[in-house]
Each structure stands twice: as C-alpha cells, then as structure tokens.
Amino acid sequence: MSLEEKMEADACSTYAGKVDCGATAEELEAHFHGCGSVNHVTILCDKFSGHPKEFAYIGFSDKQSARASLALDDSLFRGRQIKVIPKRTNRPGISTADQGFPQVRFRARTPDYNSSPS
C-alpha cells in the first residue's frame, strides 16, 4: 500500500484513547454507531501480557462518518471520559520514539569504604 493509500484509509478512521480495558469491540461499535457505518473496531493488546491497551481504532465506511465521530471527544464510555482524535498515518522512517536525543547512561559512583586513603 502506498503512503497516499494509507492516508486515504486512515482518513476514515479515528483513535479513541482512555478506553476502559474491559471494553469490547461490540460496545465501542455501539457507542460510535450514531456517527455512521462502522466497518471495524481494533483494540490493541500488550504483546507481553496480552492485556488490552487503553485505546482503540474505529474504522468507518467514509470520511464524513469519521469526522462526525470527533464530536464524541470527551464523551462518557463505560464511566470514563474518552479522547477521540483523527487517526494519524505512520510514515516510514519517522519514529515517535526517537526524539533525536542521545541516550546517555550515568553510573552512580559510590564511595569505596574498604580502601584506605592514599
């Protein structure tokens, strides 16, 4: 898929953050159903523990539905105020983890109490 195709597909999706870990795809689909036709709901899981993360992606059939879903920002879902923003497209070679700062590691120096002063 080209970058333009990915951007086109992502324009029909939104990111929902601060989602309750016990939420199901069906519950999220019902919450966003009033915005338009929901094609899919993706809840990501931690690769080590297998537990769901506190965010999801909601894919709609068209851009207008995705834009309408932004009105649900700060809405209550399972007793929590969720954050709804447009899904961003990942671009090859651009990492949000690498901020350009060198990783400097410091080693704490502890006094050696066993040596005698010279």
Backbone as numpy.savetxt, mean C-alpha at the origin, in Angstrom:
# Nx Ny Nz CAx CAy CAz Cx Cy Cz
3.94 -5.91 -20.52 3.09 -4.73 -20.52 3.99 -3.49 -20.52
3.70 -2.55 -21.38 4.49 -1.32 -21.44 4.11 -0.40 -20.28
4.94 0.59 -20.03 4.68 1.54 -18.95 3.37 2.27 -19.18
3.07 2.62 -20.44 1.81 3.31 -20.75 0.61 2.42 -20.46
0.71 1.12 -20.78 -0.38 0.19 -20.51 -0.59 0.02 -19.00
0.53 -0.04 -18.25 0.42 -0.15 -16.80 -0.24 1.09 -16.21
0.14 2.26 -16.72 -0.44 3.51 -16.21 -1.94 3.57 -16.52
-2.31 3.08 -17.69 -3.73 3.05 -18.08 -4.52 2.11 -17.15
-3.95 0.94 -16.87 -4.62 -0.02 -15.98 -4.69 0.53 -14.55
-3.61 1.16 -14.08 -3.59 1.70 -12.73 -4.53 2.90 -12.56
-4.86 3.57 -13.65 -5.80 4.69 -13.59 -7.21 4.23 -13.21
-7.46 2.93 -13.37 -8.76 2.36 -13.01 -8.73 1.72 -11.63
-7.67 1.96 -10.87 -7.53 1.34 -9.55 -7.26 2.39 -8.48
-7.60 2.05 -7.26 -7.30 2.91 -6.12 -6.62 2.10 -5.04
-5.91 2.82 -4.16 -5.23 2.25 -3.02 -6.06 2.57 -1.79
-6.34 1.58 -0.98 -7.05 1.80 0.28 -6.12 1.42 1.42
-5.79 2.38 2.26 -4.89 2.15 3.38 -5.62 2.19 4.70
-4.94 1.72 5.74 -5.48 1.64 7.10 -6.69 0.72 7.16
-6.66 -0.34 6.34 -7.76 -1.32 6.28 -7.57 -2.32 7.41
-8.64 -2.67 8.09 -8.61 -3.66 9.15 -8.07 -4.99 8.61
-7.16 -5.61 9.36 -6.52 -6.86 8.92 -7.51 -8.01 8.73
-8.64 -7.95 9.38 -9.64 -9.02 9.26 -10.59 -8.83 8.10
-10.41 -7.77 7.33 -11.32 -7.47 6.22 -11.19 -8.50 5.12
-12.29 -8.78 4.46 -12.28 -9.69 3.32 -12.46 -8.90 2.02
-12.12 -9.53 0.92 -12.29 -8.91 -0.39 -13.76 -8.60 -0.64
-14.65 -9.47 -0.19 -16.08 -9.27 -0.38 -16.57 -8.04 0.37
-16.07 -7.83 1.60 -16.47 -6.66 2.38 -15.98 -5.37 1.71
-14.74 -5.39 1.22 -14.21 -4.21 0.54 -14.98 -3.95 -0.75
-15.31 -5.00 -1.48 -16.09 -4.83 -2.71 -17.44 -4.20 -2.40
-18.08 -4.63 -1.34 -19.37 -4.06 -0.95 -19.23 -2.59 -0.55
-18.13 -2.25 0.13 -17.91 -0.87 0.56 -17.73 0.07 -0.64
-17.05 -0.43 -1.69 -16.75 0.40 -2.86 -17.76 0.21 -4.00
-18.75 -0.64 -3.82 -19.70 -0.97 -4.87 -20.48 0.25 -5.38
-20.78 1.19 -4.52 -21.54 2.38 -4.92 -20.79 3.29 -5.87
-19.48 3.09 -6.00 -18.67 3.93 -6.89 -18.72 3.47 -8.34
-19.04 2.21 -8.53 -19.07 1.63 -9.87 -18.77 0.15 -9.81
-18.60 -0.46 -10.97 -18.37 -1.89 -11.06 -16.95 -2.23 -10.61
-16.84 -3.04 -9.55 -15.55 -3.46 -9.03 -15.12 -4.73 -9.76
-13.94 -4.67 -10.41 -13.42 -5.85 -11.12 -12.68 -6.80 -10.20
-11.87 -6.24 -9.30 -11.11 -7.08 -8.39 -10.70 -6.30 -7.15
-10.43 -7.05 -6.09 -9.91 -6.49 -4.84 -8.69 -7.33 -4.49
-7.56 -6.66 -4.26 -6.33 -7.35 -3.92 -5.88 -6.90 -2.53
-5.84 -7.85 -1.61 -5.33 -7.60 -0.26 -3.98 -8.31 -0.18
-2.92 -7.55 0.01 -1.59 -8.14 0.06 -1.31 -8.72 1.44
-0.50 -9.78 1.46 -0.12 -10.44 2.70 1.39 -10.36 2.90
1.80 -10.34 4.15 3.21 -10.35 4.50 3.80 -11.69 4.05
4.93 -11.66 3.36 5.48 -12.89 2.81 6.09 -13.80 3.87
6.41 -13.28 5.03 6.99 -14.10 6.08 5.94 -14.69 7.01
5.00 -13.86 7.45 3.99 -14.34 8.41 2.72 -14.84 7.73
2.46 -14.36 6.50 1.23 -14.73 5.82 0.03 -13.92 6.25
0.21 -13.01 7.21 -0.90 -12.19 7.69 -1.18 -11.06 6.69
-2.45 -10.68 6.55 -2.79 -9.59 5.64 -2.18 -8.27 6.09
-1.76 -7.48 5.11 -1.26 -6.14 5.41 -2.46 -5.20 5.56
-2.25 -4.01 6.01 -3.35 -3.08 6.27 -3.66 -2.21 5.07
-3.55 -2.76 3.87 -3.95 -2.00 2.68 -4.41 -2.95 1.60
-5.12 -2.37 0.61 -5.66 -3.16 -0.49 -5.71 -2.30 -1.74
-5.81 -2.96 -2.87 -6.01 -2.29 -4.15 -7.38 -2.69 -4.67
-8.15 -1.71 -5.11 -9.48 -1.96 -5.66 -9.45 -1.58 -7.13
-9.73 -2.54 -8.00 -9.73 -2.29 -9.44 -11.15 -2.15 -9.95
-11.38 -1.09 -10.72 -12.71 -0.80 -11.26 -12.71 -1.04 -12.77
-13.90 -1.05 -13.34 -14.02 -1.29 -14.79 -13.68 -0.05 -15.60
-13.71 1.15 -14.97 -13.39 2.37 -15.72 -12.78 3.43 -14.79
-12.17 4.44 -15.40 -11.49 5.50 -14.66 -12.47 6.34 -13.83
-13.67 6.54 -14.37 -14.66 7.36 -13.68 -15.03 6.73 -12.33
-15.16 5.42 -12.28 -15.46 4.73 -11.02 -14.31 4.87 -10.04
-13.09 4.77 -10.54 -11.91 4.93 -9.68 -11.87 6.34 -9.09
-12.17 7.34 -9.91 -12.20 8.72 -9.40 -13.32 8.90 -8.38
-14.45 8.27 -8.62 -15.58 8.37 -7.69 -15.23 7.73 -6.34
-14.39 6.70 -6.36 -14.03 6.02 -5.11 -13.19 6.90 -4.19
-12.56 7.93 -4.75 -11.75 8.83 -3.93 -12.60 9.60 -2.92
-13.90 9.67 -3.18 -14.82 10.32 -2.24 -14.94 9.51 -0.93
-14.51 8.24 -0.96 -14.57 7.41 0.24 -13.34 7.58 1.14
-12.46 8.52 0.78 -11.32 8.82 1.65 -11.84 9.29 3.00
-11.27 8.76 4.05 -11.66 9.04 5.44 -13.03 8.47 5.81
-13.56 7.55 4.99 -14.83 6.91 5.34 -14.57 5.80 6.36
-15.61 5.40 7.09 -15.48 4.33 8.08 -15.70 2.98 7.43
-14.77 2.08 7.66 -14.86 0.70 7.17 -14.43 -0.20 8.32
-15.36 -1.01 8.79 -15.13 -1.90 9.93 -14.62 -1.12 11.14
-15.19 0.07 11.34 -14.86 0.87 12.51 -13.56 1.65 12.41
-12.92 1.64 11.23 -11.67 2.37 11.05 -11.82 3.37 9.92
-11.16 4.49 10.04 -11.17 5.51 9.00 -10.10 5.13 7.97
-10.53 4.78 6.76 -9.58 4.33 5.74 -9.09 5.50 4.88
-7.95 5.30 4.28 -7.34 6.30 3.39 -7.48 5.78 1.97
-8.09 6.55 1.08 -8.29 6.15 -0.31 -7.60 7.17 -1.21
-6.63 6.70 -1.98 -5.89 7.56 -2.91 -5.73 6.84 -4.24
-5.42 7.56 -5.32 -5.19 6.89 -6.60 -4.00 5.94 -6.51
-4.08 4.83 -7.20 -2.96 3.89 -7.24 -1.87 4.48 -8.10
-0.64 4.41 -7.61 0.48 4.90 -8.40 1.08 3.76 -9.19
1.68 4.09 -10.32 2.31 3.09 -11.17 3.77 2.95 -10.80
4.19 1.72 -10.54 5.61 1.47 -10.28 6.38 1.62 -11.57
7.45 2.36 -11.52 8.28 2.57 -12.71 9.58 1.80 -12.53
10.02 1.11 -13.57 11.25 0.34 -13.46 12.43 1.24 -13.12
13.26 0.77 -12.20 14.46 1.52 -11.83 14.25 2.58 -10.78
13.00 2.83 -10.40 12.72 3.84 -9.37 12.23 3.11 -8.14
12.96 3.26 -7.06 12.62 2.58 -5.83 12.33 3.59 -4.75
11.25 3.36 -4.01 10.94 4.26 -2.90 11.77 3.90 -1.68
12.36 2.70 -1.68 13.19 2.29 -0.55 14.56 2.94 -0.61
15.07 3.20 -1.80 16.38 3.80 -1.95 16.22 5.32 -2.05
16.54 6.00 -0.99 16.38 7.45 -0.96 17.67 8.18 -1.30
18.71 7.44 -1.71 19.94 8.07 -2.10 20.89 8.36 -0.95
20.53 7.97 0.26 21.40 8.19 1.40 22.27 6.96 1.60
23.55 7.14 1.83 24.39 5.98 2.08 24.04 5.34 3.41
24.12 4.05 3.45 23.83 3.34 4.69 25.11 3.29 5.51
25.15 4.08 6.56 26.31 4.13 7.42 25.97 3.39 8.70
26.83 2.50 9.04 26.61 1.74 10.27 27.66 2.15 11.29
27.20 2.46 12.48 28.10 2.86 13.55 28.24 1.71 14.54
29.44 1.54 14.99 29.69 0.52 15.99 29.98 1.23 17.30
29.23 0.89 18.29 29.43 1.52 19.59 30.74 1.05 20.18
31.50 1.98 20.69 32.77 1.64 21.33 32.53 1.57 22.82
32.85 0.45 23.38 32.72 0.30 24.81 34.11 0.27 25.42
34.25 0.83 26.57 35.57 0.81 27.20 35.97 -0.61 27.59
37.25 -0.89 27.45 37.77 -2.19 27.81 38.25 -2.11 29.24
37.49 -2.65 30.16 37.82 -2.56 31.58 38.92 -3.54 31.99
39.23 -4.51 31.16 40.21 -5.52 31.52 41.64 -5.10 31.22
41.84 -4.10 30.39 43.19 -3.67 30.06 43.64 -2.60 31.04
44.91 -2.57 31.28 45.45 -1.57 32.19 45.85 -0.33 31.38
45.76 0.84 31.98 46.13 2.07 31.25 47.63 2.08 30.96
48.02 2.56 29.83 49.43 2.61 29.47 50.02 3.96 29.72
